[in-house]
């Protein structure tokens, strides 16, 4: 079970003891439309934002279909792209695996414009800089 934000470590920033909210990295890896994992990941990200966390979302592997422009299948129960896009103006940061995009045959222009192409080095930096990492 995920701890409440109160139990997450606060990050001390610079002089004066000002505290920054906890940073949580949410990695989406599984196919987004084959179950509830992506839906629950996005719900968790929204709840973390509500509780004041810094939220980072990294999309890779089969989850890359989540950021494919026009990739919502007919009859999908939830508009996962709309859920993802709604997190970004609230402060969530989104990066996607460039290798996964290329491997899946998706061109860079075929992903939602909010997606930032990233490398394994970018993911590693986020893992190192995050207080918690959650993988779906």
Buried (B, 14 or more C-beta within 10 A) or exposed (E): EEEEBEEBEEBEEEEEEEEEBBBBBBBBBBBBBEEEBBBEBBEBBBBBBEBBBBBBBBBBBBBBBBBBBEBBEEEEEBEBBEBBBBBBEEEBBBBBBBBBBEEBEBEEEBBBEBBEBBEEEBBEEBEEEBBBBBEB
